[in-house]
């Protein structure tokens, strides 16, 4: 089966298989989910900033990840106090999950390469989201494996960073966010939280907010559809927003 199609089926089947407890987040775009989270009081809309789709490149608008997070924390190689893993983090990835990696912000090396994509595919992971860099872009794209990252590099992990923990809570901080009350809030990703990623970006939905997010996003989708109909008919953006959004 073509890998993009397989990825979509894995993500969607994972959602549908837990339909009795987890509504279908895959019905919404990352933007719609962020809007819902903002309405629910999230300071950042669950958005992991500066992370973009680097693979695949063909039919990118049809690619969406919607799966629970399997988390990986990287540390600088100079950190001798942080724990060490007994197994490679790709080898312990959960089938049907998206691997979320948090790398030290100052690292300029890649923490993900072509061999890891091969391993992740073999274990049924549906994609990777990296707060950091990847390499071997041609290999990921040839495999049609979804890779979202802040950038890419020619150098790998060693001797710069190493994985230290899996299935731990991550705090992902924006690059150059600044300080003070106007700084963009960091995003917390807990193992099992739902990750939705598409060509617009990456959003984390806390598992305990999924039902509320779906409810609010459904209403938002309906309102935006009415706005779109009126705007296309020439009514105007301001008048359409006032009519349907109340502002």
GUDODO-608993 format. One record per residue: x, y, z of N, C-alpha, C in turn; residue number from 0. Coordinates in pm, whole numbers, m for minus. Example, Ala and Ser with C-alpha at 12.3 -4.5 7.8 and 13.67 -1.06 7.14 Angstrom:
// GUDODO-608993
n.east/n.north/n.up/ca.east/ca.north/ca.up/c.east/c.north/c.up/num
1319/m569/780/1230/m450/780/1320/m330/780/0 $
1285/m225/708/1367/m106/714/1290/3/787/1 $
// end
This chain:
// GUDODO-608993
n.east/n.north/n.up/ca.east/ca.north/ca.up/c.east/c.north/c.up/num
85/m120/0/0/0/0/87/123/0/0 $
49/226/m76/122/351/m80/131/407/61/1 $
252/456/102/271/491/242/184/607/288/2 $
162/710/201/76/819/243/m63/765/275/3 $
m115/680/188/m247/622/212/m246/539/339/4 $
m138/464/360/m130/380/479/m125/468/604/5 $
m50/578/597/m42/669/710/m178/725/744/6 $
m252/770/641/m385/824/666/m475/718/731/7 $
m468/595/678/m553/489/731/m516/455/874/8 $
m385/453/905/m344/424/1040/m395/529/1136/9 $
m379/657/1100/m423/764/1188/m574/763/1205/10 $
m646/748/1094/m791/751/1100/m845/628/1172/11 $
m788/511/1144/m838/390/1209/m812/395/1358/12 $
m699/456/1396/m671/468/1539/m779/554/1605/13 $
m818/664/1537/m921/751/1591/m1054/678/1599/14 $
m1092/612/1489/m1222/548/1485/m1231/429/1578/15 $
m1119/361/1601/m1122/243/1687/m1154/279/1831/16 $
m1129/407/1870/m1159/450/2005/m1275/550/2004/17 $
m1362/536/1905/m1468/635/1886/m1558/649/2007/18 $
m1575/542/2083/m1665/550/2197/m1610/642/2306/19 $
m1480/659/2312/m1421/745/2414/m1348/864/2353/20 $
m1308/857/2228/m1232/963/2164/m1297/1001/2032/21 $
m1363/1117/2024/m1427/1159/1899/m1324/1181/1789/22 $
m1370/1190/1665/m1280/1195/1550/m1217/1332/1529/23 $
m1108/1360/1594/m1035/1484/1573/m989/1500/1428/24 $
m974/1387/1358/m925/1392/1220/m1021/1465/1127/25 $
m1142/1494/1174/m1239/1566/1091/m1207/1715/1083/26 $
m1109/1761/1163/m1080/1903/1171/m935/1932/1132/27 $
m915/2051/1078/m779/2094/1045/m708/2139/1171/28 $
m576/2151/1161/m498/2200/1274/m543/2340/1314/29 $
m578/2422/1216/m625/2559/1244/m756/2557/1321/30 $
m848/2472/1280/m978/2464/1348/m962/2417/1492/31 $
m869/2326/1513/m847/2275/1648/m781/2382/1736/32 $
m686/2458/1680/m626/2568/1755/m731/2670/1795/33 $
m821/2704/1702/m928/2799/1733/m1012/2749/1849/34 $
m1044/2619/1847/m1125/2562/1954/m1052/2569/2088/35 $
m923/2538/2088/m846/2542/2212/m836/2684/2267/36 $
m821/2783/2178/m818/2922/2223/m950/2958/2291/37 $
m1060/2917/2231/m1192/2945/2291/m1208/2876/2426/38 $
m1138/2766/2444/m1146/2693/2571/m1045/2744/2673/39 $
m973/2851/2639/m884/2913/2736/m737/2880/2723/40 $
m699/2804/2622/m558/2773/2602/m481/2900/2566/41 $
m364/2924/2626/m288/3045/2595/m216/3040/2461/42 $
m206/2920/2402/m129/2906/2278/m203/2827/2170/43 $
m326/2788/2196/m402/2711/2098/m341/2575/2069/44 $
m256/2527/2160/m191/2398/2139/m88/2397/2028/45 $
m62/2515/1970/27/2524/1853/173/2510/1893/46 $
242/2418/1826/388/2405/1842/452/2488/1733/47 $
501/2608/1765/544/2701/1660/675/2663/1594/48 $
693/2716/1473/818/2703/1396/843/2562/1346/49 $
745/2473/1356/759/2336/1309/678/2322/1181/50 $
743/2275/1073/680/2270/942/693/2132/880/51 $
603/2101/787/609/1975/715/727/1977/617/52 $
821/1888/636/936/1875/546/927/1752/458/53 $
842/1658/495/819/1538/416/678/1489/445/54 $
607/1440/344/647/1435/202/626/1570/136/55 $
661/1580/9/642/1704/m64/528/1693/m164/56 $
499/1574/m214/389/1556/m308/259/1531/m233/57 $
151/1590/m283/18/1575/m222/18/1614/m75/58 $
100/1716/m42/112/1756/98/m21/1800/157/59 $
m107/1861/75/m234/1910/127/m325/1797/171/60 $
m297/1674/131/m379/1560/170/m322/1486/289/61 $
m207/1528/338/m141/1457/448/m184/1518/581/62 $
m230/1433/670/m263/1476/805/m227/1366/903/63 $
m161/1405/1011/m138/1314/1122/m244/1341/1227/64 $
m304/1238/1278/m396/1249/1391/m378/1123/1475/65 $
m296/1134/1578/m258/1016/1654/m206/1056/1791/66 $
m205/963/1885/m151/993/2019/0/1006/2018/67 $
51/1087/2108/194/1118/2114/273/1011/2189/68 $
385/972/2129/490/895/2196/607/992/2206/69 $
645/1030/2327/737/1142/2346/881/1099/2370/70 $
973/1185/2324/1118/1160/2340/1184/1291/2381/71 $
1259/1287/2490/1335/1405/2534/1483/1385/2502/72 $
1539/1479/2428/1683/1481/2400/1752/1575/2497/73 $
1879/1546/2526/1962/1635/2608/2095/1655/2538/74 $
2168/1757/2579/2302/1778/2525/2392/1661/2566/75 $
2481/1622/2478/2572/1511/2509/2662/1542/2628/76 $
2683/1669/2655/2767/1709/2768/2698/1688/2902/77 $
2567/1665/2899/2491/1643/3023/2515/1500/3070/78 $
2596/1484/3172/2630/1351/3223/2535/1304/3333/79 $
2445/1391/3376/2355/1356/3486/2220/1302/3438/80 $
2181/1335/3316/2052/1289/3265/2054/1138/3241/81 $
1942/1070/3259/1936/924/3238/1974/886/3095/82 $
2012/759/3080/2040/704/2947/1940/594/2917/83 $
1905/581/2790/1810/478/2749/1879/344/2732/84 $
1806/238/2762/1860/104/2743/1829/49/2604/85 $
1735/112/2533/1698/70/2398/1680/194/2312/86 $
1694/177/2181/1674/291/2092/1528/334/2098/87 $
1505/464/2103/1368/513/2121/1277/477/2005/88 $
1330/459/1886/1246/418/1774/1197/274/1794/89 $
1282/191/1849/1246/50/1868/1134/30/1969/90 $
1111/129/2055/1006/116/2156/884/203/2124/91 $
881/261/2004/768/343/1964/641/259/1956/92 $
530/319/1993/402/250/1995/337/251/1857/93 $
293/137/1808/220/135/1680/102/231/1682/94 $
83/305/1573/m27/399/1564/m1/533/1629/95 $
119/554/1682/151/680/1749/228/773/1657/96 $
236/900/1697/327/994/1633/440/1021/1732/97 $
562/1010/1684/679/1032/1769/703/1182/1781/98 $
706/1232/1904/729/1375/1928/861/1390/2001/99 $
956/1461/1939/1092/1474/1992/1117/1619/2032/100 $
1167/1637/2152/1205/1769/2201/1357/1774/2215/101 $
1422/1852/2129/1568/1864/2130/1609/1993/2199/102 $
1730/2001/2255/1777/2126/2314/1772/2238/2211/103 $
1722/2355/2248/1702/2462/2150/1829/2511/2082/104 $
1943/2497/2150/2068/2546/2091/2132/2447/1993/105 $
2078/2326/1987/2137/2223/1900/2112/2256/1752/106 $
2215/2246/1671/2204/2270/1528/2214/2140/1448/107 $
2226/2029/1517/2236/1898/1452/2098/1836/1435/108 $
2092/1733/1352/1967/1658/1333/1951/1555/1444/109 $
1827/1526/1478/1798/1420/1575/1715/1308/1511/110 $
1698/1319/1379/1618/1218/1307/1674/1204/1167/111 $
1690/1077/1122/1743/1053/988/1667/942/917/112 $
1719/905/801/1650/808/717/1635/670/779/113 $
1735/627/854/1725/495/917/1616/493/1024/114 $
1598/606/1091/1493/614/1192/1355/611/1127/115 $
1342/676/1012/1215/668/940/1184/524/903/116 $
1285/451/855/1263/309/820/1218/231/943/117 $
1282/256/1057/1245/186/1179/1105/223/1227/118 $
1071/351/1216/939/396/1258/830/336/1171/119 $
854/330/1040/757/268/950/737/121/984/120 $
847/52/1013/840/m91/1043/757/m117/1169/121 $
754/m18/1259/681/m36/1384/543/27/1382/122 $
503/82/1268/368/133/1255/345/272/1308/123 $
453/347/1338/436/487/1375/386/564/1253/124 $
304/668/1274/241/737/1162/314/865/1122/125 $
417/904/1195/492/1024/1160/578/1067/1276/126 $
653/1176/1255/738/1231/1360/725/1383/1360/127 $
720/1439/1480/718/1584/1501/841/1617/1584/128 $
924/1707/1533/1053/1735/1596/1065/1882/1632/129 $
1077/1910/1760/1118/2043/1802/1270/2044/1793/130 $
1318/2058/1672/1459/2044/1640/1475/2019/1491/131 $
1581/1949/1454/1614/1932/1313/1619/1786/1272/132 $
1602/1762/1142/1617/1629/1085/1720/1635/973/133 $
1752/1520/915/1837/1516/796/1790/1402/707/134 $
1856/1382/595/1818/1278/498/1679/1303/440/135 $
1654/1427/400/1522/1463/350/1478/1375/233/136 $
1571/1345/143/1535/1264/26/1483/1126/67/137 $
1540/1070/173/1497/937/218/1356/941/278/138 $
1327/1044/357/1193/1055/415/1089/1073/304/139 $
1125/1157/207/1031/1185/98/1012/1064/9/140 $
1119/990/m15/1106/868/m95/1017/765/m25/141 $
1020/767/108/937/675/187/797/729/210/142 $
771/855/167/642/921/192/606/920/340/143 $
707/943/423/685/942/568/671/1085/617/144 $
564/1117/689/544/1253/738/648/1294/843/145 $
723/1399/812/822/1454/903/795/1603/919/146 $
772/1643/1042/753/1784/1075/869/1825/1165/147 $
939/1934/1130/1056/1974/1207/1077/2124/1195/148 $
1167/2176/1279/1199/2318/1273/1303/2349/1166/149 $
1369/2248/1116/1469/2270/1013/1542/2140/984/150 $
1651/2151/907/1730/2032/876/1878/2064/889/151 $
1959/1960/888/2102/1973/912/2175/1861/839/152 $
2306/1875/825/2385/1767/764/2446/1675/868/153 $
2452/1717/994/2516/1637/1098/2410/1569/1184/154 $
2445/1450/1235/2352/1372/1314/2362/1399/1463/155 $
2311/1305/1542/2305/1325/1688/2444/1334/1751/156 $
2525/1232/1729/2657/1226/1792/2753/1322/1722/157 $
2831/1395/1797/2853/1397/1942/2780/1511/2012/158 $
2667/1553/1958/2603/1676/2006/2494/1653/2109/159 $
2403/1561/2081/2292/1535/2173/2270/1385/2185/160 $
2184/1347/2279/2147/1207/2293/2006/1199/2351/161 $
1934/1089/2323/1802/1071/2386/1820/1035/2532/162 $
1733/1088/2617/1746/1064/2760/1623/999/2821/163 $
1505/1023/2763/1383/967/2823/1275/954/2717/164 $
1189/855/2733/1072/838/2646/947/832/2733/165 $
834/866/2670/706/867/2740/710/949/2867/166 $
765/1070/2852/767/1168/2961/699/1295/2911/167 $
654/1378/3003/595/1506/2965/702/1597/2907/168 $
670/1660/2794/762/1753/2729/710/1896/2745/169 $
802/1989/2760/769/2131/2754/843/2188/2635/170 $
768/2221/2531/828/2268/2406/815/2420/2400/171 $
930/2487/2401/933/2633/2405/955/2689/2265/172 $
888/2797/2232/908/2859/2101/1050/2916/2088/173 $
1098/2924/1966/1225/2989/1942/1204/3140/1946/174 $
1296/3209/2015/1292/3355/2019/1155/3407/2060/175 $
1096/3346/2162/962/3386/2205/964/3513/2288/176 $
1081/3549/2340/1089/3665/2427/1040/3632/2567/177 $
1026/3735/2648/981/3718/2786/869/3816/2816/178 $
806/3796/2931/700/3887/2971/562/3835/2936/179 $
459/3914/2966/320/3869/2948/281/3846/2803/180 $
353/3906/2709/318/3889/2568/396/3776/2500/181 $
482/3708/2574/559/3598/2516/465/3481/2486/182 $
492/3412/2375/409/3296/2338/435/3183/2437/183 $
329/3130/2493/342/3030/2599/395/2898/2544/184 $
481/2829/2621/528/2697/2578/414/2597/2574/185 $
434/2490/2497/333/2386/2481/375/2263/2559/186 $
285/2211/2638/310/2086/2710/254/1969/2630/187 $
335/1866/2613/291/1745/2543/310/1628/2638/188 $
200/1566/2676/203/1451/2765/181/1325/2682/189 $
251/1216/2714/227/1092/2639/79/1059/2631/190 $
31/1030/2509/m110/1000/2489/m193/1120/2448/191 $
m140/1242/2465/m209/1358/2409/m220/1340/2258/192 $
m322/1402/2199/m344/1385/2056/m271/1493/1977/193 $
m197/1449/1876/m125/1539/1787/m197/1543/1653/194 $
m231/1664/1611/m288/1685/1478/m190/1773/1401/195 $
m144/1725/1287/m46/1799/1208/m83/1792/1061/196 $
m82/1907/996/m107/1914/853/m21/2023/793/197 $
m51/2066/671/36/2163/605/40/2298/674/198 $
m56/2327/763/m55/2453/837/33/2448/961/199 $
55/2329/1016/137/2320/1136/94/2206/1226/200 $
139/2215/1352/121/2106/1448/49/2158/1572/201 $
m50/2081/1618/m127/2117/1736/m131/1997/1830/202 $
m119/2025/1959/m133/1921/2062/m263/1943/2137/203 $
m343/1837/2145/m471/1842/2216/m460/1756/2342/204 $
m465/1816/2461/m462/1735/2583/m574/1631/2580/205 $
m541/1511/2620/m636/1401/2606/m766/1428/2681/206 $
m759/1502/2793/m881/1527/2870/m967/1639/2811/207 $
m918/1705/2705/m996/1811/2641/m1053/1769/2505/208 $
m1028/1647/2463/m1066/1604/2328/m1215/1623/2304/209 $
m1300/1579/2394/m1444/1590/2374/m1487/1735/2359/210 $
m1435/1822/2445/m1471/1964/2438/m1419/2029/2311/211 $
m1297/1990/2270/m1240/2045/2147/m1325/2008/2027/212 $
m1368/1884/2020/m1452/1840/1909/m1584/1916/1908/213 $
m1643/1936/2024/m1770/2008/2033/m1754/2152/1984/214 $
m1650/2222/2032/m1629/2361/1995/m1587/2373/1849/215 $
m1501/2281/1803/m1455/2286/1664/m1569/2259/1567/216 $
m1662/2173/1605/m1778/2145/1519/m1861/2271/1499/217 $
m1886/2343/1609/m1962/2468/1599/m1885/2571/1517/218 $
m1753/2579/1538/m1672/2674/1463/m1672/2645/1314/219 $
m1668/2517/1280/m1672/2476/1140/m1803/2519/1074/220 $
m1912/2502/1147/m2044/2539/1094/m2054/2691/1074/221 $
m2005/2767/1171/m2008/2913/1161/m1923/2961/1044/222 $
m1804/2906/1030/m1716/2948/921/m1776/2914/784/223 $
m1849/2803/777/m1913/2766/651/m2019/2869/612/224 $
m2093/2918/711/m2193/3021/682/m2126/3152/642/225 $
m2017/3186/711/m1942/3307/674/m1891/3296/531/226 $
m1838/3182/495/m1782/3163/361/m1890/3180/254/227 $
m2006/3123/280/m2116/3136/184/m2153/3283/162/228 $
m2166/3359/269/m2202/3500/259/m2092/3583/194/229 $
m1968/3556/230/m1856/3633/175/m1845/3610/25/230 $
m1860/3486/m17/m1854/3456/m161/m1970/3520/m237/231 $
m2080/3540/m168/m2195/3603/m230/m2181/3755/m235/232 $
m2071/3807/m177/m2044/3950/m184/m2093/4031/m67/233 $
m2132/3965/40/m2185/4038/155/m2078/4119/227/234 $
m1956/4074/225/m1848/4142/294/m1805/4067/419/235 $
m1676/4078/451/m1622/4006/565/m1679/4059/696/236 $
m1679/4191/713/m1724/4248/839/m1870/4213/867/237 $
m1955/4229/768/m2097/4200/788/m2120/4051/815/238 $
m2044/3966/747/m2060/3822/766/m2014/3780/905/239 $
m1901/3837/949/m1851/3805/1083/m1951/3851/1189/240 $
m2006/3970/1172/m2100/4022/1271/m2225/3936/1277/241 $
m2271/3890/1161/m2392/3808/1156/m2372/3672/1220/242 $
m2261/3608/1187/m2243/3468/1227/m2149/3447/1346/243 $
m2051/3537/1361/m1959/3526/1473/m1996/3618/1588/244 $
m2083/3714/1558/m2124/3808/1662/m2023/3917/1689/245 $
m1931/3937/1593/m1831/4045/1612/m1776/4088/1477/246 $
// end
